[in-house]
């Protein structure tokens, strides 16, 4: 028979006075009392510590060697102990790559969503890119209006200089009789003269069609012939064909079709879109310049010249002002003489051009003589050019193998700036060019939890108050902007995203953005994020121990937090909360009050 109580006998950890406690299981239990009265000693250092120790002891000897030895708490006996999970106020990961989205797994589901139903665009020109089968292309052509006059074209040359005589010979040998050159139709047997110094575009005319709807085959045109023509054009054009609508001969229009994820205009091919394409922790998705961090360490002129009141002679360049920098001081003096920069004028009074020469260097061809006395008292001189203090520090930062030089000396002159390539978005241009309803994954990540929740509900076609666990219909809901195909693929993913966002909303974190760095969260925020994650895991029979989850939370959000704790209990878990908040205490099923005082007067 399952035990209905968690029984602690003879707890003496820290200031606990050999106490016996019986705690009902599957209830919301609050441990309260003065600060220092022994609440955490009972909850964390006794009950949780013993639960963890027993779990570790159940593992193999091989696994235990990686977890270390866990001390048994000073307690006589604990009965009815479930697997214990502690949700305390320690900050989340200090990893600069961790965000609210990655910690809660929302970003993982977003990556899957964008990989499966995202619309790729060309990262250069912004045109939508689609991959189409022969059947889809044939259906799109057959859907042109009645009487449309069409040309099926295979692109051979795209904006390349030359006379291209051999190209016309190859088209003629392949059995085609017409070509389109720079928008004009010619017979391949015509004497086509091209300017060899200008760019030209050449397409082979594979077929000419007039769209006739109706008829015995339902379309009035030979679909077999159309399919053959499309396949021939795709083979000749390397997977790309152009359908030219010449119904209005004065204003013909072209439509591009492609078997590949490639932009026929910019000649850019995109890699296969996968979830890892949207991961800034993977080389497949991370911006190559900042490696997915979104920021770069750069040398800051304001840190290099911290006191603009000083002159160059007085040591305005801080990295080169040390006693050991005699060589660099001589180099600056020689460069100042060469470029006519005064050494005795305060830095702030130098012109912008003079400051830029000192900071970033002059021309490589400008050489001059440097004379200085080395540490042995000998006069040395040599010819050199001035590379500038910032390029010098950058070079030393890249070349040094000393962690001390890099971390203790050079990095104190650097600041974090948004990556100039990705603009702080962390991802490659190809990933940022994939959108759902006009938004890319970074723009969704910049939303707050409340905004992202509304966006997901809009994709699901759900009402604002619809529950995430509502049944998923097979047919796309009338209010959803998704197509039937997109709905079939994405409905389960959208449900998981909405569930996790709803959990975060329920614990009062609806103001956080998904791209917020985890290292910037307060202890209370980090604890409530872990709480939301645990609710999402849907575990049963677990003992959850929380340390003041209401800390930092406005009173109006307390009700949402309490509802979350009761939901965790209703799943079939025991929830043990160390808390001072009156509302939480009143909402508890069972209260344990420790005291009467603090320290040696408590427990």
N, C-alpha and C positions, 0 to 999 in steps of 0.2 A: 504494500500500500504506500502511495506517495506521501511523503512527509509534508505537512501543511505549514510548518514553521521552520525558520532559520534560528537555531539555538546557539548562543555564544555563552560559554562558561569560563569564568576566571580570567577575564581580559585585563592585563596589566601593562600593556604597551604604553610607553611614555608616562603620562600622568593619570592613566585609568586606574581606579582603585579596586582591582580584583572584582569587576562587575559581571553580573549575569544578565543577559538580554535575550528575550524571545521576540523575533520579528516575523510577522505573518508573510507567507510567500504570496506572489502574484498580487501584491498590493503596492500602492504609492505610499512610501514611508518617508517622513521627514525627520531628520536628526537636527535639533536646534539647541541653542544655548549661547552663552557668552563666548566671545572670541577667546580662544585659548582654553576652553572648558573640556576639550578632548573629543570634539565632534569628528575631526579628520583622523584622529588616532583610532577611533572605533571603526569608521567607515573605510578609510583607505589603508591605514597601517596595520589593521587587524583583519577585517573581513576580506577586503580585496587582496591583500598580500597573501593570505592563506589560500584563497581561491587560485591565485596565480601559481603559488608554490605547488599545490596539488596537481594543477594542470601540467606544469613542467615535469613533475615526477612521473607522470603517466607516459611521458615520451621515452623513446629509446635512449640508451646511454650515448649513442653517437649524436643525436639531436641535442641532448642536454649540454654537451661540451661547447656548443655555440651560444647557449643562452646564459651560461654562468650559474653559479650556485646562489640560490635564494634562501635567505635566512627565515627560519620559522618565527612567526610573531610570538610574543610572550602571552600566550593564552593556553588554558588547560584543554579546551575542547570546543570544536565548532561542528554542529550537525546540520544537515539539510542544505549544504552549500551547493549552489548552482555554478556553472561556468560564469566567471565575473568579467565584466568589461568596464573599465574606468574611463569616464569622460570628464577630464579635469580642465583647468584653465591654462595649461601650458600652451604657448603659442604653437601654431602649426609649423610646417616645414620652413626652414630658412632658405631652402633652395630657391634661387631667383626665377626658376622656370615654373614653380608651382603657382597656380592661380585658383581663385574660387571655383572656376569651371572645372579644372582638372582634379581638385581635391574632392569635389562632390560627384565626379564622373559625368556631369552634364556635358562637358566639352567632348568627352569620348562619344557620346550619343550624337552630338551635333556633327562631329566629323563623319560618322556613319551616315547621317541624314544627308549632308551635302555631297558625299561620295555617291549616293544612290539616286537622288532626285535633283541634284543641283544642275543649273543650266550653265555650261561653260561658255566663256566669252574669250575673244582674242585679247591678250593682255596689252597689245599695242594699239589696235584700232577700236576695240570694244564691241566688235560685231559678234552676235551670238554664233556659236559653233555647234553644229549637230552632226552626229554620226547616223547615217541613214542606210538602210538596206536597199537592194535593187527594187524590191516590192514597194517599199515606201516611196521611192523616187518615182516609180511608174504610176502609183496612185496619185501622187501630187501633180504629175504632168497631165494625167487624164482628167483631173479636176479643174483644169483651166476652162474659162468660159467658152461657150459655143462659138465656133468660127475662128478661134484664136489660131494664128499662123505662127508655128514654132520652129526653131532650129535647134537640133541636138548637137552641141559642140564639145569637142575634146581639147582642153588647153594643152598646147605643146610647148610654147615659149611664153614666158611672162616677163615683160619689161627687161629685155636683154639687147645689148647693142650687137650690130652685125648685119650682114646681108642675108644670112641664113639660107643660102642656096641649097645646101645639103638637106635642110629640113623639108623644103618643098619636094625634093626628090624622094625622101622617105615617105611623105604623105601620098605622093603619086604611086609609088611602088606598093603601098598598102591598099590601093584600090579606091581611094577617095578622090572625088573630082572637084570639090570646092574647098576653099579655105577662107577664113575671116582674118584679115590682117589689119590691125589697128582700127577695128570696127567696120571695115569695108569688106564686102564679099568679092572674091576673085575665083576664076577657074584655075586649077593648078597648072594648066598648060599655058596660061597667060604669062607674058614676060613681066614678072613682078620685080621691080627695082626698089631696093630699100637703101636708105642712107645708113652706111655702116657705123656712123658716129652717133646715131640716135637710138633710143630704146624702142623696141618693137614688141608687140604681143601677137602671137599667131595661134589660131585655133582651127582644128580640122572640123569641117561640117560632116557629121556622121549621118544625119537624116533630116528631112524636112517633113513637117506634119501639119495637118489642119484638123483641129478638134471637132468631131461630130458626135454629139450625144445621141443615144437611142440606137436602133438597129438590132440585128439578130444577136450580137454579142453583148448588148446592153450599153455599149459606148459608141458604136458607130465607127470605131477605128480598130485597126488590127493590133490587139494587145500583145500578141506574140512578137510581132515585128517591133513594137515599141520597147518591149523588154530586151530583145536582142540588141537593139540600137543603144539602149542605156548601158548594157553590159559591155558592148564594144567600146563605147565612149569612155567608160570607167577604166577599162583596161588600157586604152590609149592615153588617157589623161592622168594615169597614176592614181586612180581612186577619186578623181574630181571631174565633174562635168558641169557645163553651163547650158542652161535652157534660155535661149533668146526669143523673146516675144516680139515679133516683127509685124504684128497686126497693124500698128500705126508706124508706117515706115519712117515718118519724120522723127518719132520719139520711141525707138525700140528700147526694151528693158531686159536686163539680164538677171537670172536667178541662179545662184550657185548651189550645187549639191555635192556632198562629200561622204565617202565611206569612212574617212578617218576623222579624228579630232584634230583638225588642222584648219588654219585660216588660209583660204586660197588667195586672199588679197595680199596678206603680209608674208605668205609662205612660211608660217610658223606652225610646227607640229607640237601638240601638247601630249605629255605622257598620259598613260592610262590613269584615270582618276580613281584613287583608292582612299580609304580613311587616313592612311599615313600621309597622303598629299597635304592634309590640313593640320598635321602635327608639327608644332614648332620645336618638338623634342626629337625629331627625326630629320636626317639630312635630305630626305625626299620632300619635305615640306618647309623646312626652316630657311629663312633668308640667309643666303650664303655669306653676306657681309657681317652680320652680327651673330650668326649661328643660332638664331631663334630667340635671342635674349631681348631684342627690341631696343637695346641701348648699346652704346660703345663708349669705352673709356677714351677720352681725348685730353690732350694737354691744354690747360686753361691759361690764357695770357694773364688773367687777373691773379692766378696763384703763382705764376712765374715771376710777375712783378707785383708783389703784395703791397709795396709802399711806393706809389708813383711820385712821392716828394723827393726820393733819392735820385741822384744822377748815376750814370753808368760807372763813373769813377768811384762812387760811394757804395757800389754793390747793388744797384737796382735789380739786376738779374739774380734772383735768389739762388737758383741751383748752381750758379757759377761764382758765388760770392764767398765760398769757403776758402780756408787757408790753402787747401790742397789744389785749388783751381787756378794756380798761377798761369798755367798754359792757356786756359780759356780767357782769363783776363787780358793776357797779351794778345790773344786772337781778336777779342772785341776791340781793343785799342787800335790794332792794325786795321781792322775793318772800318772803324769810325774815321780814322785818318783818310782811308781810301775813298770813302763815300761822303766825306765832309760832314760827319755827324759830331756835334760837340760832346765831349765827355763830361763836362762840368755843369751841364744844364739839367734841371730836374726832368725826369722821364715824361711827366705829364705835359711839359712844354715843348717836347719834340713833336715834329709834324707827323701825321699819320703815315706818310711814306717812309720817314726815317724809322719809326717804330716797326713798320712791317719788314724793313731790311734787317733790323736786329733780330726780330722774332723768326722770320721765315727765310732769311738769306737773300743774297743777290744773285746775279747771273753766274752760271758755272764758268763762263769764259773770263770773268773778272778775277784776275790773280794779283796777289800782292805779297810782300815779304813780312813774315812774322819773326820778331826777335824776342826771346825771353830767357830768363835765368832759371835753370832747372834746380832740383832739390839738392844737387851736389855743388851748386854755385857756379856752374859752367854756362857760358853764353851759347845759346842755340839759335839758329835762324833757318827758315825754309820758306819756299814759295807755296801758296795755297789759295784756294777760294773760300768764301765764307758761306757755310751751308745754313746758318740760322740756328738759334737755340732750340726751337721746337722740332725741326727735322732732326737735329742732333739727338734730342731726348727720345724721339720716336725710334730712331735707329738703335740706340742703346737699349731701349725697352724690348725691341724685337730680338736683339742679338745676345743679350745677357743670359747666362745660365744661373745667375745668383738670385735666389728668391729674396734675399735681403735687399739687394740693389733694386729689384723690381718692386717689391712690396713696401719696404720701409722708406726708400729714397724717391724713386720715380713716381710712384702712384699718388704721393701726396701733392703732386702738381697736376693731377688729372681730375676731371669730373665726368660724371655719366651724362651723356647727351643722347637724345633719340637717334636711332640709326638713320643716316642720311639716305640709305638705299630703300628701306621698307617704311621709313617714317614712324618707326616704333610699332609696326603692325606684326612683326615677327615672322611673317610668312613670305613665300615666294610669290611673284606676280601671278603665276599660273593658278595658284590656290586662291588668291584674292579675286581672280576674274571669274570664279564660279559663284553663281548667285541663286537664291531661292526667293521668288517674289521681289526681285530687285535688291536684295540685301546679301552681302557676302558674309562669311563666317566671322570676320573681325567686327563688322558692324553689329552683328547679333551679340557678340561678346561684349561690346561696349554698352549694351542695354543693361538696365538694372534688372534684378530678379523679377520685379513686378511687370516691367515692360516686356521681358522675354516670355513671361507666362502668358500675357495677353497675346503676343505674337504666335505662340504655339497653339493657343486656343483658337485663334483665327484660322490657322492652317487646318486644324481639326474640324472647323465649322461648328465649334461648341459655343454655348452661351457662357457669359462671364462667370456664372455660378455653377457650371457643370462640374461634376466630380471627375478626377482623373481616371477613376476606375469604372466609369460608365461603359456600357457595352460598345464594342467597335463594330459598326455595320459593314457588310461586304461592299455595299455601294457607297460611293463618295457622297458625303452629306451635301445638301443643296447650298449651304452657306460657305463651304470650303472652296478656296481658289484652286485647289489641286485637281489634276486630271484623274480619271479612274486608274490609270496605270500608276501614277505617283502615289495615289491613296493606298492602293494595294501594297506597294512597297514600303511606304513610310508610316502606316497607321500605328504599328506596334512600337516603332522608334519614338514617334511623337508622344505616345502614352507614357513611355519611360521618362522622357524629358519633362513632360508636364508633372509627373509624380514627384520628381526630385525638386523641381522649382517650387511646387506646392509645399513640400516639406520645409524648404528654406523660408518661404513666405510665412508659414505657420509658426516658425520660431522667431519671427521678428527680424529677418534678414532681407526683407524685400527691397531695401535701399542699396544693397551691394551690387556692383557690376560683376559680370562673370569674368572679365579680364583683370579684376583687381588682384594684385600680388598677394599671395597668402602670407608673406612675411610682414605685411603692413596691417594685418588684422589684430585687434585687441584680444586679450585672453578670453573675454566673454564671447566675442564674435567667433573665435576659433572653436570654443567649446560648443556653441550652438550649431556650428557647421557640422561638427562631428556627430552631434545629436541628430541632426537632419539626415546624415548619412546612415546612422544606425537604424532610424525608422525605415529608411528605404530598403535595408537588408531584410526586413520582415522576419527576424529571428524570433523564436519562442523559447520559453524556459530558461532565459538568461537573467543574471543579476546585473543590473545597470547601476553604477554608483556615480553620482554627479556632484560637483562641487560648486555650489551657488550659481546655478545657470541663469538666474535673473539679474546677475550683476551687469551694470551698464545698460539695462533695458528700461525704457520708459514705462511708467505704470500702465499706460493704455495698451501696451503690447503684452502685459503679463498674462491676460486671459488666453491669448494665443499660445503662449509657452506652456501654461498649465494644461490646456487642451492637448498639446503635443505629448506631455508627460503621461496624461491619462490614456492617450491612444497607445503609447508604448506599453502601458500596464495591460490594456485590454487585449493586446496581442497574446498575452499569457506570460508576461515577464514580471519580475520583482524590480521595482524602481526605488532606489535608496538615494535620497537627496539631502545633502548638507546645505541648510538654507536659513536665512534670517528673515526673509520676506513674509509678511503677515498673510497675504493672499495665498501664497503657496502652502503655508502651514495650515490654513483653514481648508484648503482643497484636499489635504492629505487624508488617507484612510487610517493612518496610524502615526502618532507623533512620539518621538523619543527626545526627552529634554535632559541635557547633561548640565551639570553645575555642582554646587551652587555658584562657585566663583570661577576664576581663571587660574591657569598654572597649577600649583600644588593644592589650591583650594577647589579645583574642579575634578572631573573624572568620576 
